[in-house]
């Protein structure tokens, strides 16, 4: 079973395919990703591989993290993530997961934190329509009624209203890999991905 890795978003550009069509692409650069823990059904209740990423100097890492990483090697990492796998016995502690684990044409899932856009109203956040702009209307971009009176006498949870827009975890499915460069640890994906420049993204193979 193929595991995933973590990569930083470099930016977007465009390329031409064989037929001359312009394709928007996102360039990702992967750092060192190392297997730091192997979880099995016997010990943890499920099969997964924990991957450490984000290299850090050993003197800046606390003792519990050092002890956790000591089994995999003497390298220092500051972040960890998990990938579900079917056969965890195929992986080894300290194993390096490189960008060439993916191939051109493969579909992957990309998870990251979207760009935060601050407080937004209903029109921008939920794509609501506005009120009339003429004839003395004073309800242009107001939310309007949000609930009934005595029954239920409250606003139901989950009601679409104004609030924070963005800055949430977003997962894109069926994103195609267009280019893999194992020498420079570059991964090029078709289309856009969540987050802004230098956002850390979780890349894993599409399971279905």
N, C-alpha and C positions, 0 to 999 in steps of 0.2 A: 504493500500500500504506500502510495506516495504521500509524503508530508509536505507542508508548506514552509514559507519563510516570511520574513519581514523586510520591507524595503521603504526607502524614503522617496517621496515624490520630488522629482527634479523640475518638471514643468511640462507644458504641452507644445506641440508643434504639428506639422502636417507632412504627409508623405504621399507619393503616387504609387498606386498598385500597377499590376501588369497591364491593365486596360487603360491606364491614364487617369483613373478616378482619384480625386483627392480624398485622403482619409485622415481625419483628426486622430492624433495619437498622444498618449501620455508616456513620458520617459520616467522610469524608476531605477534607482540605484540601490543595490543590496549591500549590506555590510556583512560582517561575520556572524553567522547563525550556527549555534552549536547545540546539540542535544544535551540537556542538563538533567533530565529525569525521564524515566520510562515507567508509565503507569499501566497496570494490567487489571483484569477483572478480579484476580485473586487478592491483590494488595489494595486496590483503590476502588474496585467496583465497576470500572470501565477501562477500555483500552485507549491510551492516548500517549502522545510524545510531547514533552515540554521542551520548548526551544528558547534558549537564551540569546538575546541580541542587545545591541547598544553597548559597545565596548567601553570600559571604564577602568581607571587605574585602581590597582588592588588597595592602595592606601585610602582610597575614598569609599570603599565598600565596607559595610558593617560586618561584624563577626558572624551573625546567622547566615547572611548571604554567602560569605566566604566558605563557611562550612558546607553549605548546600552545593556550591560549585566545586568543592575540592574533589568530589568523586569524578567529575567530568574533566578536570584539568586545573591548571593554575591560572587560567585566563579570568579576567574580571568582566562582568556584565552587570548592567543596571536594570534590565527589563526582561520579562519572561512572558511567554504565551504558549498556548496548547493547541495541538492538532489531533483530532480523533483519527485513529488508524485501526485497521482490522488485524494486522499482525505486528504487534509491538516488538516481538522477538527478532524482527529483521533489522532493528536499529540497535546502536551501541552508544553507551555513554561517551560523550566527547566527540561524537561523529559530527562532522561539518556538513551542513546542508547548503549546497551551492545553487546558483541561479540556473545551471544547466539541468536541474531536476525538472524544469519545464521545457516544453518543446514548441516550436512554431506551429500555430494552428490549434493549439490546445485551448480549451475553455477553462477559465478560472473564476473563483469568487474573490472579490476585493472588498475588504472591510476597513473602514477608517472613520474618523470624526469629521463631519461636514463643517464648512466654514460658518462661523457664528455671525449672524446679521443683526443681533440686538433685538430690542423690543419692536414688534411689528403688529399692525392692526389686522382686522379680519380680511380686508381686501387682499393684502399682500401675503398674509400667512396662510389663509384658507381658501383663497381664490373666490371670495364672496363678491356679489355684485353690489354696487353702491345704490343709494337712494336717488330720487330725482334732483336735478340741480336747479330747477326753475320753479316758478309759481309759488314762491314763498316757502318752499320746503326747507326745513332746518335739519333734515336727516340726510346728510350727504354720505358720510362714512361712519356713521354711528352703528353700534352692534344691533340695536333694536331690542325686541323682547327676547329674553333668555329663558323664560319659564312661565308656567301658569301661576295663578294666584294662590288660593287656599289649598288647592290640590295640584301638585304635591307640596307646595309651599316652600320649595327649595330648587336649586339648580342641580340637575343631574350631573354626576361625575362624568368627565370626558366631553363635556360640551365644548364645541369649537368656539374659541374666543380669542381675543388678542393676547399676545404673550411672546416669549422668546422664540426667535426664528433661527433655525440652524443649530450648530454646536451639539449635534447628536450623532450617535453611531449609525452609520449607513452601510449597507451591504449591497453590492452590485453582483448579479449573477450573469453567467455566460459571457464574460468578458474575454475576448480573443487575444491570444499572444501572437504578436506579429514579428517580433525580433528578439533574439537572445544572444548576448555577448558575454561569454563566460570569462574572457580575459579582463574586461573592465567592469564586470558584475552589473551589466545593464540589461534591463528588461523593458520592452516596449509593448504597451497594451493599446488596443483599439478603443477610441473614444475617451471620454473623461472619467475620472475617478474621484471619490470624495476627498475633501480637504484642500488646503493650499500648499504652497511650496514648503518643503521639508516636513510635511506630514508623514508620520510613520503609518504604513498600510500593511494589513495582514493579507497575504496572498496564499490561497489554498486551491487545490484542484477541484473542479466542479464534479460533484458526486453523481449528479443526475441531470 
